[in-house]
Amino acid sequence: MIQRNLQDACKSLHLSYIIDHYDEISFETKEQFLRDIFNIEIESRQTKKVA
């Protein structure tokens, strides 16, 4: 159920790459987690543009 809610939220926000990587992020603070997961989204989008 939680996984589905996350998928729906990411889809609504057009953050399609986050759902594939959020469980890979190790973090000590919430801010670090958000920064790292947003960086993954940005890098994935840039990679997709180049391909």
PyMOL commands that set and color helices and strands:
alter all, ss='L'
color gray80, all
select helices_A, chain A and resi 2-12+18-24+30-50
alter helices_A, ss='H'
color red, helices_A
deselect
rebuild
show_as cartoon
